[in-house]
Amino acid sequence: MDRLRRSHLLERLGGRVFLTQADAMAALAPELTAETLARPRTQSARDERGLC
């Protein structure tokens, strides 16, 4: 992020820069994010194979 701040890229971009997808979702779609986080986690094929 320090290198990004020193570059001219942020001056040319409009809007905000988020470090994580979770930060972006919480800022841009707070209701959807809250609803999603409130739901119980469901089993996935990835979980069943022990990949998580």
N, CA, C, O and CB atoms as a CASP TS submission, in Angstrom:
PFRMAT TS
TARGET T0000
AUTHOR 0000-0000-0000
METHOD Language model
MODEL 1
PARENT N/A
ATOM      1  N   MET     1       0.820  -1.185   0.000  1.00  0.00           N
ATOM      2  CA  MET     1       0.000   0.000   0.000  1.00  0.00           C
ATOM      3  C   MET     1       0.869   1.256   0.000  1.00  0.00           C
ATOM      4  O   MET     1       0.502   2.257  -0.615  1.00  0.00           O
ATOM      5  CB  MET     1      -0.936  -0.006   1.201  1.00  0.00           C
ATOM      6  N   ASP     2       2.010   1.219   0.677  1.00  0.00           N
ATOM      7  CA  ASP     2       2.900   2.382   0.684  1.00  0.00           C
ATOM      8  C   ASP     2       3.376   2.716  -0.728  1.00  0.00           C
ATOM      9  O   ASP     2       3.389   3.880  -1.127  1.00  0.00           O
ATOM     10  CB  ASP     2       4.108   2.129   1.601  1.00  0.00           C
ATOM     11  N   ARG     3       3.762   1.693  -1.474  1.00  0.00           N
ATOM     12  CA  ARG     3       4.217   1.925  -2.846  1.00  0.00           C
ATOM     13  C   ARG     3       3.076   2.448  -3.702  1.00  0.00           C
ATOM     14  O   ARG     3       3.282   3.295  -4.571  1.00  0.00           O
ATOM     15  CB  ARG     3       4.791   0.636  -3.455  1.00  0.00           C
ATOM     16  N   LEU     4       1.877   1.945  -3.460  1.00  0.00           N
ATOM     17  CA  LEU     4       0.712   2.404  -4.210  1.00  0.00           C
ATOM     18  C   LEU     4       0.442   3.875  -3.929  1.00  0.00           C
ATOM     19  O   LEU     4       0.120   4.630  -4.847  1.00  0.00           O
ATOM     20  CB  LEU     4      -0.522   1.560  -3.862  1.00  0.00           C
ATOM     21  N   ARG     5       0.567   4.287  -2.688  1.00  0.00           N
ATOM     22  CA  ARG     5       0.348   5.692  -2.331  1.00  0.00           C
ATOM     23  C   ARG     5       1.376   6.611  -2.984  1.00  0.00           C
ATOM     24  O   ARG     5       1.053   7.746  -3.335  1.00  0.00           O
ATOM     25  CB  ARG     5       0.393   5.863  -0.817  1.00  0.00           C
ATOM     26  N   ARG     6       2.608   6.136  -3.149  1.00  0.00           N
ATOM     27  CA  ARG     6       3.653   6.959  -3.759  1.00  0.00           C
ATOM     28  C   ARG     6       3.514   7.039  -5.277  1.00  0.00           C
ATOM     29  O   ARG     6       4.099   7.919  -5.908  1.00  0.00           O
ATOM     30  CB  ARG     6       5.023   6.410  -3.400  1.00  0.00           C
ATOM     31  N   SER     7       2.761   6.146  -5.853  1.00  0.00           N
ATOM     32  CA  SER     7       2.592   6.155  -7.308  1.00  0.00           C
ATOM     33  C   SER     7       1.490   7.143  -7.698  1.00  0.00           C
ATOM     34  O   SER     7       0.786   7.677  -6.841  1.00  0.00           O
ATOM     35  CB  SER     7       2.257   4.730  -7.832  1.00  0.00           C
ATOM     36  N   HIS     8       1.357   7.368  -8.975  1.00  0.00           N
ATOM     37  CA  HIS     8       0.327   8.277  -9.483  1.00  0.00           C
ATOM     38  C   HIS     8      -0.984   7.532  -9.775  1.00  0.00           C
ATOM     39  O   HIS     8      -1.968   8.145 -10.188  1.00  0.00           O
ATOM     40  CB  HIS     8       0.825   8.983 -10.754  1.00  0.00           C
ATOM     41  N   LEU     9      -0.994   6.242  -9.565  1.00  0.00           N
ATOM     42  CA  LEU     9      -2.169   5.450  -9.898  1.00  0.00           C
ATOM     43  C   LEU     9      -3.404   5.903  -9.121  1.00  0.00           C
ATOM     44  O   LEU     9      -4.476   6.048  -9.708  1.00  0.00           O
ATOM     45  CB  LEU     9      -1.898   3.983  -9.627  1.00  0.00           C
ATOM     46  N   LEU    10      -3.275   6.128  -7.825  1.00  0.00           N
ATOM     47  CA  LEU    10      -4.435   6.517  -7.024  1.00  0.00           C
ATOM     48  C   LEU    10      -5.002   7.867  -7.461  1.00  0.00           C
ATOM     49  O   LEU    10      -6.206   8.097  -7.348  1.00  0.00           O
ATOM     50  CB  LEU    10      -4.059   6.568  -5.548  1.00  0.00           C
ATOM     51  N   GLU    11      -4.152   8.753  -7.955  1.00  0.00           N
ATOM     52  CA  GLU    11      -4.632  10.048  -8.442  1.00  0.00           C
ATOM     53  C   GLU    11      -5.477   9.878  -9.699  1.00  0.00           C
ATOM     54  O   GLU    11      -6.409  10.646  -9.938  1.00  0.00           O
ATOM     55  CB  GLU    11      -3.451  10.988  -8.723  1.00  0.00           C
ATOM     56  N   ARG    12      -5.153   8.888 -10.485  1.00  0.00           N
ATOM     57  CA  ARG    12      -5.873   8.660 -11.745  1.00  0.00           C
ATOM     58  C   ARG    12      -7.143   7.846 -11.563  1.00  0.00           C
ATOM     59  O   ARG    12      -8.046   7.921 -12.396  1.00  0.00           O
ATOM     60  CB  ARG    12      -4.974   7.962 -12.732  1.00  0.00           C
ATOM     61  N   LEU    13      -7.227   7.093 -10.519  1.00  0.00           N
ATOM     62  CA  LEU    13      -8.413   6.290 -10.266  1.00  0.00           C
ATOM     63  C   LEU    13      -9.465   7.119  -9.549  1.00  0.00           C
ATOM     64  O   LEU    13      -9.138   8.003  -8.757  1.00  0.00           O
ATOM     65  CB  LEU    13      -8.059   5.045  -9.445  1.00  0.00           C
ATOM     66  N   GLY    14     -10.704   6.833  -9.825  1.00  0.00           N
ATOM     67  CA  GLY    14     -11.776   7.453  -9.063  1.00  0.00           C
ATOM     68  C   GLY    14     -12.262   6.454  -8.034  1.00  0.00           C
ATOM     69  O   GLY    14     -12.161   5.248  -8.258  1.00  0.00           O
ATOM     70  N   GLY    15     -12.777   6.912  -6.935  1.00  0.00           N
ATOM     71  CA  GLY    15     -13.323   6.001  -5.945  1.00  0.00           C
ATOM     72  C   GLY    15     -12.340   5.623  -4.867  1.00  0.00           C
ATOM     73  O   GLY    15     -11.410   6.369  -4.564  1.00  0.00           O
ATOM     74  N   ARG    16     -12.555   4.456  -4.291  1.00  0.00           N
ATOM     75  CA  ARG    16     -11.754   4.001  -3.157  1.00  0.00           C
ATOM     76  C   ARG    16     -10.992   2.733  -3.508  1.00  0.00           C
ATOM     77  O   ARG    16     -11.366   1.998  -4.422  1.00  0.00           O
ATOM     78  CB  ARG    16     -12.642   3.761  -1.932  1.00  0.00           C
ATOM     79  N   VAL    17      -9.927   2.490  -2.772  1.00  0.00           N
ATOM     80  CA  VAL    17      -9.132   1.274  -2.929  1.00  0.00           C
ATOM     81  C   VAL    17      -9.267   0.479  -1.641  1.00  0.00           C
ATOM     82  O   VAL    17      -9.045   1.009  -0.552  1.00  0.00           O
ATOM     83  CB  VAL    17      -7.621   1.597  -3.250  1.00  0.00           C
ATOM     84  N   PHE    18      -9.632  -0.796  -1.764  1.00  0.00           N
ATOM     85  CA  PHE    18      -9.805  -1.673  -0.610  1.00  0.00           C
ATOM     86  C   PHE    18      -8.694  -2.712  -0.597  1.00  0.00           C
ATOM     87  O   PHE    18      -8.304  -3.234  -1.642  1.00  0.00           O
ATOM     88  CB  PHE    18     -11.196  -2.359  -0.634  1.00  0.00           C
ATOM     89  N   LEU    19      -8.193  -3.002   0.586  1.00  0.00           N
ATOM     90  CA  LEU    19      -7.123  -3.990   0.699  1.00  0.00           C
ATOM     91  C   LEU    19      -7.641  -5.413   0.605  1.00  0.00           C
ATOM     92  O   LEU    19      -6.911  -6.311   0.186  1.00  0.00           O
ATOM     93  CB  LEU    19      -6.382  -3.806   1.999  1.00  0.00           C
ATOM     94  N   THR    20      -8.898  -5.630   0.992  1.00  0.00           N
ATOM     95  CA  THR    20      -9.464  -6.980   0.925  1.00  0.00           C
ATOM     96  C   THR    20     -10.857  -6.938   0.317  1.00  0.00           C
ATOM     97  O   THR    20     -11.518  -5.900   0.305  1.00  0.00           O
ATOM     98  CB  THR    20      -9.512  -7.624   2.325  1.00  0.00           C
ATOM     99  N   GLN    21     -11.284  -8.078  -0.182  1.00  0.00           N
ATOM    100  CA  GLN    21     -12.641  -8.192  -0.713  1.00  0.00           C
ATOM    101  C   GLN    21     -13.654  -7.998   0.416  1.00  0.00           C
ATOM    102  O   GLN    21     -14.717  -7.417   0.199  1.00  0.00           O
ATOM    103  CB  GLN    21     -12.849  -9.568  -1.403  1.00  0.00           C
ATOM    104  N   ALA    22     -13.337  -8.470   1.601  1.00  0.00           N
ATOM    105  CA  ALA    22     -14.242  -8.319   2.744  1.00  0.00           C
ATOM    106  C   ALA    22     -14.437  -6.845   3.087  1.00  0.00           C
ATOM    107  O   ALA    22     -15.558  -6.425   3.376  1.00  0.00           O
ATOM    108  CB  ALA    22     -13.698  -9.080   3.968  1.00  0.00           C
ATOM    109  N   ASP    23     -13.372  -6.058   3.059  1.00  0.00           N
ATOM    110  CA  ASP    23     -13.480  -4.618   3.314  1.00  0.00           C
ATOM    111  C   ASP    23     -14.360  -3.945   2.258  1.00  0.00           C
ATOM    112  O   ASP    23     -15.197  -3.102   2.579  1.00  0.00           O
ATOM    113  CB  ASP    23     -12.080  -3.967   3.333  1.00  0.00           C
ATOM    114  N   ALA    24     -14.160  -4.325   1.013  1.00  0.00           N
ATOM    115  CA  ALA    24     -14.953  -3.745  -0.078  1.00  0.00           C
ATOM    116  C   ALA    24     -16.428  -4.084   0.081  1.00  0.00           C
ATOM    117  O   ALA    24     -17.283  -3.208  -0.049  1.00  0.00           O
ATOM    118  CB  ALA    24     -14.445  -4.243  -1.438  1.00  0.00           C
ATOM    119  N   MET    25     -16.729  -5.337   0.358  1.00  0.00           N
ATOM    120  CA  MET    25     -18.128  -5.745   0.527  1.00  0.00           C
ATOM    121  C   MET    25     -18.782  -5.036   1.707  1.00  0.00           C
ATOM    122  O   MET    25     -19.927  -4.594   1.607  1.00  0.00           O
ATOM    123  CB  MET    25     -18.219  -7.257   0.718  1.00  0.00           C
ATOM    124  N   ALA    26     -18.072  -4.925   2.813  1.00  0.00           N
ATOM    125  CA  ALA    26     -18.623  -4.264   3.995  1.00  0.00           C
ATOM    126  C   ALA    26     -18.917  -2.789   3.715  1.00  0.00           C
ATOM    127  O   ALA    26     -19.893  -2.247   4.232  1.00  0.00           O
ATOM    128  CB  ALA    26     -17.655  -4.393   5.178  1.00  0.00           C
ATOM    129  N   ALA    27     -18.085  -2.141   2.908  1.00  0.00           N
ATOM    130  CA  ALA    27     -18.282  -0.728   2.602  1.00  0.00           C
ATOM    131  C   ALA    27     -19.322  -0.499   1.513  1.00  0.00           C
ATOM    132  O   ALA    27     -20.119   0.435   1.596  1.00  0.00           O
ATOM    133  CB  ALA    27     -16.975  -0.110   2.186  1.00  0.00           C
ATOM    134  N   LEU    28     -19.315  -1.351   0.494  1.00  0.00           N
ATOM    135  CA  LEU    28     -20.166  -1.119  -0.669  1.00  0.00           C
ATOM    136  C   LEU    28     -21.545  -1.773  -0.561  1.00  0.00           C
ATOM    137  O   LEU    28     -22.507  -1.287  -1.156  1.00  0.00           O
ATOM    138  CB  LEU    28     -19.474  -1.623  -1.897  1.00  0.00           C
ATOM    139  N   ALA    29     -21.646  -2.846   0.176  1.00  0.00           N
ATOM    140  CA  ALA    29     -22.925  -3.553   0.330  1.00  0.00           C
ATOM    141  C   ALA    29     -23.069  -4.016   1.778  1.00  0.00           C
ATOM    142  O   ALA    29     -23.068  -5.219   2.041  1.00  0.00           O
ATOM    143  CB  ALA    29     -23.020  -4.771  -0.651  1.00  0.00           C
ATOM    144  N   PRO    30     -23.193  -3.079   2.719  1.00  0.00           N
ATOM    145  CA  PRO    30     -23.201  -3.462   4.134  1.00  0.00           C
ATOM    146  C   PRO    30     -24.364  -4.371   4.533  1.00  0.00           C
ATOM    147  O   PRO    30     -24.187  -5.265   5.361  1.00  0.00           O
ATOM    148  CB  PRO    30     -23.237  -2.230   4.978  1.00  0.00           C
ATOM    149  N   GLU    31     -25.547  -4.158   3.958  1.00  0.00           N
ATOM    150  CA  GLU    31     -26.692  -5.002   4.312  1.00  0.00           C
ATOM    151  C   GLU    31     -26.478  -6.434   3.832  1.00  0.00           C
ATOM    152  O   GLU    31     -26.695  -7.384   4.584  1.00  0.00           O
ATOM    153  CB  GLU    31     -27.989  -4.431   3.714  1.00  0.00           C
ATOM    154  N   LEU    32     -26.058  -6.585   2.589  1.00  0.00           N
ATOM    155  CA  LEU    32     -25.803  -7.919   2.042  1.00  0.00           C
ATOM    156  C   LEU    32     -24.701  -8.622   2.825  1.00  0.00           C
ATOM    157  O   LEU    32     -24.801  -9.816   3.110  1.00  0.00           O
ATOM    158  CB  LEU    32     -25.423  -7.829   0.555  1.00  0.00           C
ATOM    159  N   THR    33     -23.664  -7.892   3.167  1.00  0.00           N
ATOM    160  CA  THR    33     -22.560  -8.469   3.933  1.00  0.00           C
ATOM    161  C   THR    33     -23.031  -8.946   5.297  1.00  0.00           C
ATOM    162  O   THR    33     -22.682 -10.046   5.725  1.00  0.00           O
ATOM    163  CB  THR    33     -21.431  -7.452   4.096  1.00  0.00           C
ATOM    164  N   ALA    34     -23.821  -8.128   5.984  1.00  0.00           N
ATOM    165  CA  ALA    34     -24.335  -8.507   7.307  1.00  0.00           C
ATOM    166  C   ALA    34     -25.229  -9.736   7.211  1.00  0.00           C
ATOM    167  O   ALA    34     -25.136 -10.643   8.038  1.00  0.00           O
ATOM    168  CB  ALA    34     -25.111  -7.340   7.942  1.00  0.00           C
ATOM    169  N   GLU    35     -26.098  -9.767   6.199  1.00  0.00           N
ATOM    170  CA  GLU    35     -26.983 -10.929   6.016  1.00  0.00           C
ATOM    171  C   GLU    35     -26.177 -12.195   5.738  1.00  0.00           C
ATOM    172  O   GLU    35     -26.465 -13.257   6.288  1.00  0.00           O
ATOM    173  CB  GLU    35     -27.975 -10.675   4.863  1.00  0.00           C
ATOM    174  N   THR    36     -25.183 -12.073   4.896  1.00  0.00           N
ATOM    175  CA  THR    36     -24.364 -13.232   4.529  1.00  0.00           C
ATOM    176  C   THR    36     -23.586 -13.756   5.728  1.00  0.00           C
ATOM    177  O   THR    36     -23.515 -14.966   5.941  1.00  0.00           O
ATOM    178  CB  THR    36     -23.397 -12.868   3.398  1.00  0.00           C
ATOM    179  N   LEU    37     -23.009 -12.863   6.504  1.00  0.00           N
ATOM    180  CA  LEU    37     -22.232 -13.282   7.669  1.00  0.00           C
ATOM    181  C   LEU    37     -23.118 -13.864   8.768  1.00  0.00           C
ATOM    182  O   LEU    37     -22.647 -14.656   9.584  1.00  0.00           O
ATOM    183  CB  LEU    37     -21.438 -12.107   8.217  1.00  0.00           C
ATOM    184  N   ALA    38     -24.387 -13.481   8.798  1.00  0.00           N
ATOM    185  CA  ALA    38     -25.309 -13.984   9.821  1.00  0.00           C
ATOM    186  C   ALA    38     -25.796 -15.403   9.515  1.00  0.00           C
ATOM    187  O   ALA    38     -26.233 -16.118  10.417  1.00  0.00           O
ATOM    188  CB  ALA    38     -26.504 -13.047   9.947  1.00  0.00           C
ATOM    189  N   ARG    39     -25.720 -15.809   8.251  1.00  0.00           N
ATOM    190  CA  ARG    39     -26.184 -17.148   7.864  1.00  0.00           C
ATOM    191  C   ARG    39     -25.187 -18.207   8.337  1.00  0.00           C
ATOM    192  O   ARG    39     -23.982 -17.963   8.391  1.00  0.00           O
ATOM    193  CB  ARG    39     -26.379 -17.239   6.325  1.00  0.00           C
ATOM    194  N   PRO    40     -25.711 -19.382   8.678  1.00  0.00           N
ATOM    195  CA  PRO    40     -24.783 -20.466   9.043  1.00  0.00           C
ATOM    196  C   PRO    40     -23.992 -20.921   7.819  1.00  0.00           C
ATOM    197  O   PRO    40     -24.494 -20.909   6.695  1.00  0.00           O
ATOM    198  CB  PRO    40     -25.553 -21.665   9.657  1.00  0.00           C
ATOM    199  N   ARG    41     -22.779 -21.309   8.056  1.00  0.00           N
ATOM    200  CA  ARG    41     -21.933 -21.799   6.969  1.00  0.00           C
ATOM    201  C   ARG    41     -22.464 -23.153   6.514  1.00  0.00           C
ATOM    202  O   ARG    41     -22.850 -23.981   7.339  1.00  0.00           O
ATOM    203  CB  ARG    41     -20.437 -21.905   7.417  1.00  0.00           C
ATOM    204  N   THR    42     -22.482 -23.376   5.222  1.00  0.00           N
ATOM    205  CA  THR    42     -22.958 -24.642   4.683  1.00  0.00           C
ATOM    206  C   THR    42     -21.785 -25.503   4.239  1.00  0.00           C
ATOM    207  O   THR    42     -20.711 -24.995   3.916  1.00  0.00           O
ATOM    208  CB  THR    42     -23.921 -24.404   3.514  1.00  0.00           C
ATOM    209  N   GLN    43     -22.003 -26.783   4.227  1.00  0.00           N
ATOM    210  CA  GLN    43     -20.985 -27.746   3.797  1.00  0.00           C
ATOM    211  C   GLN    43     -20.787 -27.624   2.291  1.00  0.00           C
ATOM    212  O   GLN    43     -21.763 -27.505   1.550  1.00  0.00           O
ATOM    213  CB  GLN    43     -21.389 -29.201   4.184  1.00  0.00           C
ATOM    214  N   SER    44     -19.574 -27.653   1.840  1.00  0.00           N
ATOM    215  CA  SER    44     -19.292 -27.624   0.412  1.00  0.00           C
ATOM    216  C   SER    44     -18.472 -28.853   0.031  1.00  0.00           C
ATOM    217  O   SER    44     -17.934 -29.553   0.888  1.00  0.00           O
ATOM    218  CB  SER    44     -18.546 -26.325   0.023  1.00  0.00           C
ATOM    219  N   ALA    45     -18.392 -29.093  -1.250  1.00  0.00           N
ATOM    220  CA  ALA    45     -17.582 -30.218  -1.730  1.00  0.00           C
ATOM    221  C   ALA    45     -16.124 -30.012  -1.321  1.00  0.00           C
ATOM    222  O   ALA    45     -15.414 -30.977  -1.037  1.00  0.00           O
ATOM    223  CB  ALA    45     -17.700 -30.367  -3.276  1.00  0.00           C
ATOM    224  N   ARG    46     -15.689 -28.784  -1.293  1.00  0.00           N
ATOM    225  CA  ARG    46     -14.318 -28.473  -0.884  1.00  0.00           C
ATOM    226  C   ARG    46     -14.093 -28.872   0.571  1.00  0.00           C
ATOM    227  O   ARG    46     -13.045 -29.424   0.907  1.00  0.00           O
ATOM    228  CB  ARG    46     -14.020 -26.973  -1.079  1.00  0.00           C
ATOM    229  N   ASP    47     -15.071 -28.596   1.439  1.00  0.00           N
ATOM    230  CA  ASP    47     -14.978 -28.984   2.841  1.00  0.00           C
ATOM    231  C   ASP    47     -14.885 -30.504   2.982  1.00  0.00           C
ATOM    232  O   ASP    47     -14.099 -31.021   3.776  1.00  0.00           O
ATOM    233  CB  ASP    47     -16.187 -28.453   3.622  1.00  0.00           C
ATOM    234  N   GLU    48     -15.696 -31.200   2.201  1.00  0.00           N
ATOM    235  CA  GLU    48     -15.738 -32.669   2.298  1.00  0.00           C
ATOM    236  C   GLU    48     -14.404 -33.306   1.901  1.00  0.00           C
ATOM    237  O   GLU    48     -14.053 -34.372   2.406  1.00  0.00           O
ATOM    238  CB  GLU    48     -16.858 -33.224   1.410  1.00  0.00           C
ATOM    239  N   ARG    49     -13.674 -32.668   1.014  1.00  0.00           N
ATOM    240  CA  ARG    49     -12.382 -33.202   0.582  1.00  0.00           C
ATOM    241  C   ARG    49     -11.257 -32.760   1.512  1.00  0.00           C
ATOM    242  O   ARG    49     -10.104 -33.148   1.326  1.00  0.00           O
ATOM    243  CB  ARG    49     -12.078 -32.762  -0.849  1.00  0.00           C
ATOM    244  N   GLY    50     -11.595 -31.943   2.519  1.00  0.00           N
ATOM    245  CA  GLY    50     -10.580 -31.502   3.466  1.00  0.00           C
ATOM    246  C   GLY    50      -9.674 -30.412   2.933  1.00  0.00           C
ATOM    247  O   GLY    50      -8.536 -30.274   3.382  1.00  0.00           O
ATOM    248  N   LEU    51     -10.169 -29.631   1.972  1.00  0.00           N
ATOM    249  CA  LEU    51      -9.353 -28.592   1.371  1.00  0.00           C
ATOM    250  C   LEU    51      -9.471 -27.249   2.086  1.00  0.00           C
ATOM    251  O   LEU    51      -8.748 -26.311   1.748  1.00  0.00           O
ATOM    252  CB  LEU    51      -9.729 -28.430  -0.067  1.00  0.00           C
ATOM    253  N   CYS    52     -10.347 -27.140   3.046  1.00  0.00           N
ATOM    254  CA  CYS    52     -10.522 -25.870   3.769  1.00  0.00           C
ATOM    255  C   CYS    52      -9.858 -25.935   5.118  1.00  0.00           C
ATOM    256  O   CYS    52      -9.896 -24.963   5.873  1.00  0.00           O
ATOM    257  CB  CYS    52     -12.006 -25.530   3.936  1.00  0.00           C
TER
END
